[in-house]
Amino acid sequence: MNRQLQAFPAFRLRPPADDSAPADVVDANDLVVGQVDAAAGGYRGRAGADSGPKRADALRAAEDAAVFHIALHGPADAEHQPYSSASEARAAVALIPLQRQEIVDAAARAYFFHALRQEHVTAILDGLEAIVREHFAIGTRGGCRRVARLLDQVRKPAQALLSQAAGDERDWMAFPLARLLAFTEMAAGRLGATATEPVSDLDGPFPAPHSADQALATAFRTYRDVQALANALPTLPEATLHALGTLDDAAAQLPSGPCAKNRADCRTAASALGELATAARNLHAAASDTAAEVHALAQELTAIAADTSARLNATALLLEDAGRHGSVRTILSTLREAELGGESDAGTRSVRVGDTETGPIRRTEDGRWTGPGITDPYRSPEGAAAALIDHFRERQAAARPHA
């Protein structure tokens, strides 16, 4: 009977036809991607000539074979699903820098005293440092795309080193590099999917003030990256220089401290970020033919600034509704019991509690939100949805037979 691999559900371990043969590791299409060999009281996963460490469990060894396959061929389509939450995405990305020590130790054995001067090893370690710095960038859709792009700073040198390593060098480096690449490939694919189909905590109001501060910090770091890249270029056209000056002016207006303590702070920061997004968009247009890297990074900054601005505006609206429910925390806690759908072309959003539709809520002509039984519309869709959920729970409680 085939056994699914817990770490890589798209792969399975297929038992051998007889005890003397290796077990096969197969993908979702039943194609063999590696083997598991018995090895002196343990097991080793193998893909081609590359083998993983000895494991006490055959399934762990099968995961090692899957690691080699993912490193060389990329993850299966099933592994490109969006993350279920920002915290799940951060936890997955956090696994990548944890591979640093294994890379350093393997490089020391493979290259001795020259390990940290090996160009690909140095590039990998620099890339891992960049991922550590951007851990909290995964708070907006634009931030997810930024981290996915930065993963290339790890992935490309790791792929280059794995492709050229041979002999003793490959014996030491193959598995640590493959493991690093597997985590990187899977995270990049899933971050891209998450940015395209964002989970609830990457859209709408920020769940806590510090989340807004982290998103603002990501926007500022991205601006500094644009600035550093532009300053490193020997010459730039006048139009691009003018756009860079406008971007500098917009960045100077960003708050230097907490940005979501109250409604006024949220709106001030949202406005400044909106100006930054506009300036970045103009730089993106001005740099299109002259500085491809500045062009691309300006597009990234546009997305991050616009996403963060929109979320701060949504947070300000939620804060206006907080008094009617007790607090923002109460509203967000209530919403965890339900599923708030996206806005339709007609301006409505479903509000489902289990299998029951308690809404929908709809946008009014003056931009507020209302729904069945709501006589005084709310400023935010979250406030209106929480009101419907509360009414639904009250009706449920009233319908229960009393002892």
Secondary structure as a PSIPRED ss2 file (coil, helix, strand):
# PSIPRED VFORMAT (PSIPRED V4.0)

   1 M C   1.000  0.000  0.000
   2 N C   1.000  0.000  0.000
   3 R E   0.000  0.000  1.000
   4 Q E   0.000  0.000  1.000
   5 L C   1.000  0.000  0.000
   6 Q C   1.000  0.000  0.000
   7 A C   1.000  0.000  0.000
   8 F C   1.000  0.000  0.000
   9 P C   1.000  0.000  0.000
  10 A C   1.000  0.000  0.000
  11 F C   1.000  0.000  0.000
  12 R E   0.000  0.000  1.000
  13 L E   0.000  0.000  1.000
  14 R E   0.000  0.000  1.000
  15 P C   1.000  0.000  0.000
  16 P C   1.000  0.000  0.000
  17 A C   1.000  0.000  0.000
  18 D C   1.000  0.000  0.000
  19 D C   1.000  0.000  0.000
  20 S C   1.000  0.000  0.000
  21 A C   1.000  0.000  0.000
  22 P C   1.000  0.000  0.000
  23 A E   0.000  0.000  1.000
  24 D E   0.000  0.000  1.000
  25 V E   0.000  0.000  1.000
  26 V E   0.000  0.000  1.000
  27 D C   1.000  0.000  0.000
  28 A C   1.000  0.000  0.000
  29 N C   1.000  0.000  0.000
  30 D C   1.000  0.000  0.000
  31 L C   1.000  0.000  0.000
  32 V E   0.000  0.000  1.000
  33 V E   0.000  0.000  1.000
  34 G E   0.000  0.000  1.000
  35 Q E   0.000  0.000  1.000
  36 V E   0.000  0.000  1.000
  37 D E   0.000  0.000  1.000
  38 A E   0.000  0.000  1.000
  39 A E   0.000  0.000  1.000
  40 A C   1.000  0.000  0.000
  41 G C   1.000  0.000  0.000
  42 G E   0.000  0.000  1.000
  43 Y E   0.000  0.000  1.000
  44 R E   0.000  0.000  1.000
  45 G E   0.000  0.000  1.000
  46 R E   0.000  0.000  1.000
  47 A E   0.000  0.000  1.000
  48 G C   1.000  0.000  0.000
  49 A C   1.000  0.000  0.000
  50 D E   0.000  0.000  1.000
  51 S E   0.000  0.000  1.000
  52 G C   1.000  0.000  0.000
  53 P C   1.000  0.000  0.000
  54 K C   1.000  0.000  0.000
  55 R E   0.000  0.000  1.000
  56 A C   1.000  0.000  0.000
  57 D C   1.000  0.000  0.000
  58 A H   0.000  1.000  0.000
  59 L H   0.000  1.000  0.000
  60 R H   0.000  1.000  0.000
  61 A H   0.000  1.000  0.000
  62 A H   0.000  1.000  0.000
  63 E H   0.000  1.000  0.000
  64 D H   0.000  1.000  0.000
  65 A H   0.000  1.000  0.000
  66 A H   0.000  1.000  0.000
  67 V H   0.000  1.000  0.000
  68 F H   0.000  1.000  0.000
  69 H H   0.000  1.000  0.000
  70 I H   0.000  1.000  0.000
  71 A H   0.000  1.000  0.000
  72 L H   0.000  1.000  0.000
  73 H H   0.000  1.000  0.000
  74 G C   1.000  0.000  0.000
  75 P C   1.000  0.000  0.000
  76 A C   1.000  0.000  0.000
  77 D H   0.000  1.000  0.000
  78 A H   0.000  1.000  0.000
  79 E H   0.000  1.000  0.000
  80 H H   0.000  1.000  0.000
  81 Q C   1.000  0.000  0.000
  82 P C   1.000  0.000  0.000
  83 Y C   1.000  0.000  0.000
  84 S C   1.000  0.000  0.000
  85 S C   1.000  0.000  0.000
  86 A H   0.000  1.000  0.000
  87 S H   0.000  1.000  0.000
  88 E H   0.000  1.000  0.000
  89 A H   0.000  1.000  0.000
  90 R H   0.000  1.000  0.000
  91 A H   0.000  1.000  0.000
  92 A H   0.000  1.000  0.000
  93 V H   0.000  1.000  0.000
  94 A H   0.000  1.000  0.000
  95 L C   1.000  0.000  0.000
  96 I C   1.000  0.000  0.000
  97 P H   0.000  1.000  0.000
  98 L H   0.000  1.000  0.000
  99 Q H   0.000  1.000  0.000
 100 R H   0.000  1.000  0.000
 101 Q H   0.000  1.000  0.000
 102 E H   0.000  1.000  0.000
 103 I H   0.000  1.000  0.000
 104 V H   0.000  1.000  0.000
 105 D H   0.000  1.000  0.000
 106 A H   0.000  1.000  0.000
 107 A H   0.000  1.000  0.000
 108 A H   0.000  1.000  0.000
 109 R H   0.000  1.000  0.000
 110 A H   0.000  1.000  0.000
 111 Y H   0.000  1.000  0.000
 112 F H   0.000  1.000  0.000
 113 F H   0.000  1.000  0.000
 114 H H   0.000  1.000  0.000
 115 A H   0.000  1.000  0.000
 116 L H   0.000  1.000  0.000
 117 R H   0.000  1.000  0.000
 118 Q C   1.000  0.000  0.000
 119 E H   0.000  1.000  0.000
 120 H H   0.000  1.000  0.000
 121 V H   0.000  1.000  0.000
 122 T H   0.000  1.000  0.000
 123 A H   0.000  1.000  0.000
 124 I H   0.000  1.000  0.000
 125 L H   0.000  1.000  0.000
 126 D H   0.000  1.000  0.000
 127 G H   0.000  1.000  0.000
 128 L H   0.000  1.000  0.000
 129 E H   0.000  1.000  0.000
 130 A H   0.000  1.000  0.000
 131 I H   0.000  1.000  0.000
 132 V H   0.000  1.000  0.000
 133 R H   0.000  1.000  0.000
 134 E C   1.000  0.000  0.000
 135 H H   0.000  1.000  0.000
 136 F H   0.000  1.000  0.000
 137 A H   0.000  1.000  0.000
 138 I C   1.000  0.000  0.000
 139 G C   1.000  0.000  0.000
 140 T C   1.000  0.000  0.000
 141 R H   0.000  1.000  0.000
 142 G H   0.000  1.000  0.000
 143 G H   0.000  1.000  0.000
 144 C H   0.000  1.000  0.000
 145 R H   0.000  1.000  0.000
 146 R H   0.000  1.000  0.000
 147 V H   0.000  1.000  0.000
 148 A H   0.000  1.000  0.000
 149 R H   0.000  1.000  0.000
 150 L H   0.000  1.000  0.000
 151 L C   1.000  0.000  0.000
 152 D H   0.000  1.000  0.000
 153 Q H   0.000  1.000  0.000
 154 V H   0.000  1.000  0.000
 155 R H   0.000  1.000  0.000
 156 K H   0.000  1.000  0.000
 157 P H   0.000  1.000  0.000
 158 A H   0.000  1.000  0.000
 159 Q H   0.000  1.000  0.000
 160 A H   0.000  1.000  0.000
 161 L H   0.000  1.000  0.000
 162 L H   0.000  1.000  0.000
 163 S H   0.000  1.000  0.000
 164 Q H   0.000  1.000  0.000
 165 A C   1.000  0.000  0.000
 166 A C   1.000  0.000  0.000
 167 G H   0.000  1.000  0.000
 168 D H   0.000  1.000  0.000
 169 E H   0.000  1.000  0.000
 170 R H   0.000  1.000  0.000
 171 D H   0.000  1.000  0.000
 172 W H   0.000  1.000  0.000
 173 M H   0.000  1.000  0.000
 174 A H   0.000  1.000  0.000
 175 F H   0.000  1.000  0.000
 176 P H   0.000  1.000  0.000
 177 L H   0.000  1.000  0.000
 178 A H   0.000  1.000  0.000
 179 R H   0.000  1.000  0.000
 180 L H   0.000  1.000  0.000
 181 L H   0.000  1.000  0.000
 182 A H   0.000  1.000  0.000
 183 F H   0.000  1.000  0.000
 184 T H   0.000  1.000  0.000
 185 E H   0.000  1.000  0.000
 186 M H   0.000  1.000  0.000
 187 A H   0.000  1.000  0.000
 188 A H   0.000  1.000  0.000
 189 G H   0.000  1.000  0.000
 190 R H   0.000  1.000  0.000
 191 L H   0.000  1.000  0.000
 192 G H   0.000  1.000  0.000
 193 A H   0.000  1.000  0.000
 194 T H   0.000  1.000  0.000
 195 A H   0.000  1.000  0.000
 196 T H   0.000  1.000  0.000
 197 E C   1.000  0.000  0.000
 198 P C   1.000  0.000  0.000
 199 V C   1.000  0.000  0.000
 200 S H   0.000  1.000  0.000
 201 D H   0.000  1.000  0.000
 202 L H   0.000  1.000  0.000
 203 D C   1.000  0.000  0.000
 204 G C   1.000  0.000  0.000
 205 P C   1.000  0.000  0.000
 206 F C   1.000  0.000  0.000
 207 P C   1.000  0.000  0.000
 208 A C   1.000  0.000  0.000
 209 P H   0.000  1.000  0.000
 210 H H   0.000  1.000  0.000
 211 S H   0.000  1.000  0.000
 212 A H   0.000  1.000  0.000
 213 D H   0.000  1.000  0.000
 214 Q H   0.000  1.000  0.000
 215 A H   0.000  1.000  0.000
 216 L H   0.000  1.000  0.000
 217 A H   0.000  1.000  0.000
 218 T H   0.000  1.000  0.000
 219 A H   0.000  1.000  0.000
 220 F H   0.000  1.000  0.000
 221 R H   0.000  1.000  0.000
 222 T H   0.000  1.000  0.000
 223 Y H   0.000  1.000  0.000
 224 R H   0.000  1.000  0.000
 225 D H   0.000  1.000  0.000
 226 V H   0.000  1.000  0.000
 227 Q H   0.000  1.000  0.000
 228 A H   0.000  1.000  0.000
 229 L H   0.000  1.000  0.000
 230 A H   0.000  1.000  0.000
 231 N H   0.000  1.000  0.000
 232 A H   0.000  1.000  0.000
 233 L C   1.000  0.000  0.000
 234 P C   1.000  0.000  0.000
 235 T C   1.000  0.000  0.000
 236 L C   1.000  0.000  0.000
 237 P C   1.000  0.000  0.000
 238 E H   0.000  1.000  0.000
 239 A H   0.000  1.000  0.000
 240 T H   0.000  1.000  0.000
 241 L H   0.000  1.000  0.000
 242 H H   0.000  1.000  0.000
 243 A H   0.000  1.000  0.000
 244 L H   0.000  1.000  0.000
 245 G H   0.000  1.000  0.000
 246 T H   0.000  1.000  0.000
 247 L H   0.000  1.000  0.000
 248 D H   0.000  1.000  0.000
 249 D H   0.000  1.000  0.000
 250 A H   0.000  1.000  0.000
 251 A H   0.000  1.000  0.000
 252 A H   0.000  1.000  0.000
 253 Q C   1.000  0.000  0.000
 254 L C   1.000  0.000  0.000
 255 P C   1.000  0.000  0.000
 256 S C   1.000  0.000  0.000
 257 G C   1.000  0.000  0.000
 258 P C   1.000  0.000  0.000
 259 C C   1.000  0.000  0.000
 260 A C   1.000  0.000  0.000
 261 K C   1.000  0.000  0.000
 262 N C   1.000  0.000  0.000
 263 R H   0.000  1.000  0.000
 264 A H   0.000  1.000  0.000
 265 D H   0.000  1.000  0.000
 266 C H   0.000  1.000  0.000
 267 R H   0.000  1.000  0.000
 268 T H   0.000  1.000  0.000
 269 A H   0.000  1.000  0.000
 270 A H   0.000  1.000  0.000
 271 S H   0.000  1.000  0.000
 272 A H   0.000  1.000  0.000
 273 L H   0.000  1.000  0.000
 274 G H   0.000  1.000  0.000
 275 E H   0.000  1.000  0.000
 276 L H   0.000  1.000  0.000
 277 A H   0.000  1.000  0.000
 278 T H   0.000  1.000  0.000
 279 A H   0.000  1.000  0.000
 280 A H   0.000  1.000  0.000
 281 R H   0.000  1.000  0.000
 282 N H   0.000  1.000  0.000
 283 L H   0.000  1.000  0.000
 284 H H   0.000  1.000  0.000
 285 A H   0.000  1.000  0.000
 286 A H   0.000  1.000  0.000
 287 A C   1.000  0.000  0.000
 288 S C   1.000  0.000  0.000
 289 D C   1.000  0.000  0.000
 290 T C   1.000  0.000  0.000
 291 A C   1.000  0.000  0.000
 292 A H   0.000  1.000  0.000
 293 E H   0.000  1.000  0.000
 294 V H   0.000  1.000  0.000
 295 H H   0.000  1.000  0.000
 296 A H   0.000  1.000  0.000
 297 L H   0.000  1.000  0.000
 298 A H   0.000  1.000  0.000
 299 Q H   0.000  1.000  0.000
 300 E H   0.000  1.000  0.000
 301 L H   0.000  1.000  0.000
 302 T H   0.000  1.000  0.000
 303 A H   0.000  1.000  0.000
 304 I H   0.000  1.000  0.000
 305 A H   0.000  1.000  0.000
 306 A H   0.000  1.000  0.000
 307 D H   0.000  1.000  0.000
 308 T H   0.000  1.000  0.000
 309 S H   0.000  1.000  0.000
 310 A H   0.000  1.000  0.000
 311 R H   0.000  1.000  0.000
 312 L H   0.000  1.000  0.000
 313 N H   0.000  1.000  0.000
 314 A H   0.000  1.000  0.000
 315 T H   0.000  1.000  0.000
 316 A H   0.000  1.000  0.000
 317 L H   0.000  1.000  0.000
 318 L H   0.000  1.000  0.000
 319 L H   0.000  1.000  0.000
 320 E H   0.000  1.000  0.000
 321 D H   0.000  1.000  0.000
 322 A H   0.000  1.000  0.000
 323 G H   0.000  1.000  0.000
 324 R H   0.000  1.000  0.000
 325 H H   0.000  1.000  0.000
 326 G C   1.000  0.000  0.000
 327 S C   1.000  0.000  0.000
 328 V H   0.000  1.000  0.000
 329 R H   0.000  1.000  0.000
 330 T H   0.000  1.000  0.000
 331 I H   0.000  1.000  0.000
 332 L H   0.000  1.000  0.000
 333 S H   0.000  1.000  0.000
 334 T H   0.000  1.000  0.000
 335 L H   0.000  1.000  0.000
 336 R C   1.000  0.000  0.000
 337 E C   1.000  0.000  0.000
 338 A C   1.000  0.000  0.000
 339 E E   0.000  0.000  1.000
 340 L E   0.000  0.000  1.000
 341 G C   1.000  0.000  0.000
 342 G C   1.000  0.000  0.000
 343 E C   1.000  0.000  0.000
 344 S C   1.000  0.000  0.000
 345 D C   1.000  0.000  0.000
 346 A C   1.000  0.000  0.000
 347 G C   1.000  0.000  0.000
 348 T E   0.000  0.000  1.000
 349 R E   0.000  0.000  1.000
 350 S C   1.000  0.000  0.000
 351 V E   0.000  0.000  1.000
 352 R E   0.000  0.000  1.000
 353 V E   0.000  0.000  1.000
 354 G C   1.000  0.000  0.000
 355 D C   1.000  0.000  0.000
 356 T E   0.000  0.000  1.000
 357 E E   0.000  0.000  1.000
 358 T C   1.000  0.000  0.000
 359 G C   1.000  0.000  0.000
 360 P C   1.000  0.000  0.000
 361 I E   0.000  0.000  1.000
 362 R E   0.000  0.000  1.000
 363 R E   0.000  0.000  1.000
 364 T C   1.000  0.000  0.000
 365 E C   1.000  0.000  0.000
 366 D C   1.000  0.000  0.000
 367 G C   1.000  0.000  0.000
 368 R C   1.000  0.000  0.000
 369 W E   0.000  0.000  1.000
 370 T E   0.000  0.000  1.000
 371 G C   1.000  0.000  0.000
 372 P C   1.000  0.000  0.000
 373 G C   1.000  0.000  0.000
 374 I C   1.000  0.000  0.000
 375 T C   1.000  0.000  0.000
 376 D C   1.000  0.000  0.000
 377 P C   1.000  0.000  0.000
 378 Y E   0.000  0.000  1.000
 379 R C   1.000  0.000  0.000
 380 S C   1.000  0.000  0.000
 381 P H   0.000  1.000  0.000
 382 E H   0.000  1.000  0.000
 383 G H   0.000  1.000  0.000
 384 A H   0.000  1.000  0.000
 385 A H   0.000  1.000  0.000
 386 A H   0.000  1.000  0.000
 387 A H   0.000  1.000  0.000
 388 L H   0.000  1.000  0.000
 389 I H   0.000  1.000  0.000
 390 D H   0.000  1.000  0.000
 391 H H   0.000  1.000  0.000
 392 F H   0.000  1.000  0.000
 393 R H   0.000  1.000  0.000
 394 E H   0.000  1.000  0.000
 395 R H   0.000  1.000  0.000
 396 Q H   0.000  1.000  0.000
 397 A H   0.000  1.000  0.000
 398 A H   0.000  1.000  0.000
 399 A H   0.000  1.000  0.000
 400 R C   1.000  0.000  0.000
 401 P C   1.000  0.000  0.000
 402 H C   1.000  0.000  0.000
 403 A C   1.000  0.000  0.000
